[in-house]
Amino acid sequence: MSRTDRNDGIQQLVDDFWKGYLTRRGFLARAAALGLTAAAATGMLGAPTVARRAVAQGSATEITPQQWEQGTGWGWVWGDDDEVGNLNELSPELALKALSLVERGQVYDLGLTYARDSYKFEGHNPGEVMSFRTSSGELTQEDLSMVMDEEENSTNTTFASSALFISDNVATQLDTLGHIAEGDPPHAYNNNRAENIQGDWGLLKLGAETVPPIVAPATMIDVAKSVGEDPLPESYAIGQEEMETALDEQGVDIDPLDIVLVRTGTGGLWLKGDGVGSNHSEIQGPDMAGITVSGARWLVEEKGALAVGTDTSGVEVLPPSEQLD
């Protein structure tokens, strides 16, 4: 069946349901025959925009993970020298699947602007954005021939540049597998002892330079909207039940190798603080909402999430409501 024929069949299915030709059970049975999950099919009975997303998700090419096993996850399967974990699953086919989901071409900026007074976790260093070169400084110091030479610079052109001193764990960020270590002595991913990979000038292994370009499908779980509190309350624990409820309400599901983005509403607070998160007291409580250990394991072991992100400083709920086994 072509994609056009399939989408026509889905539209006919929805029309038949609303005309009373089908019971809910019959609707779900026919939806399953068209390759739709129950969540996606149910979502098509809601808002038109949700229905279109469900159709697109249901008709996208299925990509079978190389090493993921439902109920288990990935495990240590990529070799002793591996530094990127399940990002080894990235492929041209996965990128094409992501691009096939695009319908409107609308772009959303997920980046947060960072400044010297932006909110940050207390364990990280302060940030400073300092002017390094300025027009007035160059003309006063007269230390750059390219500026001061009248023949070379007949238009009196000057420039501005800044020096940045910030933590790599503030605002928009991507944690690598070298970020967290545990145990005694501490070990990071793939049995790398922390003392062997943490240098004075950055990580010696498992650093950001190892991360390949990531182009993959993504599913957003709007927990804040589902719960009806935007942002979520302080230390709100997001488990499997909360995420499944939100997905059902949205009418979508998580495919293996999807990137999962969990919305708590904290990102919206950041924008209210002069656009740079300067409203620390407002952000601090909601910023502690996050995913539980069991919720994270469900995303990875049962749903096959390629990566997980949130609009908080850390993904997990603080203080943790559960501990790792």
Secondary structure, DSSP 8 states (H G I E B T S, - for coil): --HHHHHHHHHHHHHHHHTTSS-HHHHHHHHHHTT--HHHHHHTTS-HHHHHHHHHHHHS-----SS-BTTTB--S-S-TT-SSGGGGG--HHHHHHHHHT-SS-----------TT----TTS---EEEEEE-HHHHHHH---HHHH-TTTTTT-----EEEEE--TTSSS----TTS--BTTTTEEGGGEEHHHHEETTEESSS-GGG-------EEEEEHHHHHT-SS--TT-EE-HHHHHHHHHHHT----TT-EEEEE-SHHHHHHHTTTTT--HHHHHTGGG-EE-HHHHHIIIIIT--SEEEESSSSSB-SS-SS---
